[in-house]
C-alpha cells in the first residue's frame, strides 16, 4: 500500500480534487454546448489526470516504461472515473449528467496519454 501511495499520490490527490469540484451542488447549471469553456475545462482536467496516472509508473530513476498496457490502463481508469463522476452528478442538487462532459473527459484522457507518451519517452 505504501508503494502505491508513493507512486500515485499526485494522481489520487488530483482525482479527489476533481470529485469535490464535480460533485459540488450548484444552483444553476449552464446550458451544455459541445465547445464551451466547461468542455475545455473537462478536457484539461482529465488530460492532467491521465498524465499523472502514467507519471506514477516512473521508476526510481524517473524513467517510464511506455508499454501499451500502461497506456490503456491509464486511459481506462480515467474514462471509468469520468463516467462514475458524471453519473454521480445526477444525484447532486443542481447538477446533471451530461454526455458531452463525458465525451470531453474521454478526449482529455486520450490527450493526456498522447502527450505523456510523446514527451516522456526514453
N, C-alpha and C positions, 0 to 999 in steps of 0.2 A: 504494500500500500504506500509506503514511504517513497519508493521509487516512482510510482505512478504520480504522486503529488509533485515530486521533484521535476518530473518530465513535463507534466501537463498543467502546472499551476497557472500559467498565463491563459491558456485556452479555457480552463474551468472558470477562472475569475471573469473572463470576458463573457462566457456563457451565462454566468449568474447576472452580470450587468444587463445583458440582453433580455433575460427573463424578467427582471424587475421592470425595465423600461417598456417592454412589450405587453406586460400584464397589468400596468397601472391603469386604473379606471380613468376614463375621460368623459367629460360632459358632452362633448360633441366630437364626432369623428369626421374628418374631411372627406368629401366625395372622392372615391377611388378613381384614379386615372393611371393609365399604363406608364406614362413617362413623367410622373410628378416627382417633386423633391422627396416625398415619402418613399417612393420606389427606389430612388437613387440611394437613400439612406439605408434601406433594407439590403440593397446590393452591396454597399460598402461594409456594413457591419458583418454580414455573413462571409464576405471575402476575407475580412480580418480573422473571423473565427476559423475558417478552413486553413488559412495560413498558419495560425497559432497551433492548431492541432498537428499540422505537419512539423512545425518548429519543435514540438515536443519530441519528435523522433530523432533529434540530434544525438550524436554520440558524445562521449566526453571530450572529443577534440573539436566539437562544434560542427562536425560534418554530418550530412544526412544521406542515408541510402535511399535513393528515389526509386524504390521498387513499386511496380504498379499496384500491389496490394495496399500499400500505404496511401497512395493517391486515391484509390477507390474507397478505402476505409474512411479517410477524411471526408470525402465527398458524401458518402452515405451517412456518416454521423451528423454532418451539418444539415443535410436535406431532411433527415428524420427529425432533428431538433427543431428545425424551422416549421415542419408540419405539426409537431406537438404544440409549439408556441402559438401558431395560428389557430389551431383547434381550441386551445385553452382560452383564446380571446373571446370565443363565443359565449363564455360564461362570466366574463368580466363586464360590469355595467359600463355602457357607453362605447364598448369595443365590439368589433365583429370580425369574423373570419373573412379574409379576402384572398381569393385565388391569385390575384395579381401580386399580392405581397409574397405569397408562397413562390410564385414564379421568380420574383426579384431575389428572394432568399436563395433559390436554387442557382440562378445565374451568378449571384455573388459568390456562392461556394465554389462554383466552377472557375470563376475568375481568380479566386484565391489560390486554388490548386495550380492553375496555369502560371500565375505569377511566381508562386513558390518554386515550381518545377523549372521555370525558366531562369530564375536568378539564383537559386540555391544549389545548382549542380556542382559536383566535384568529380 
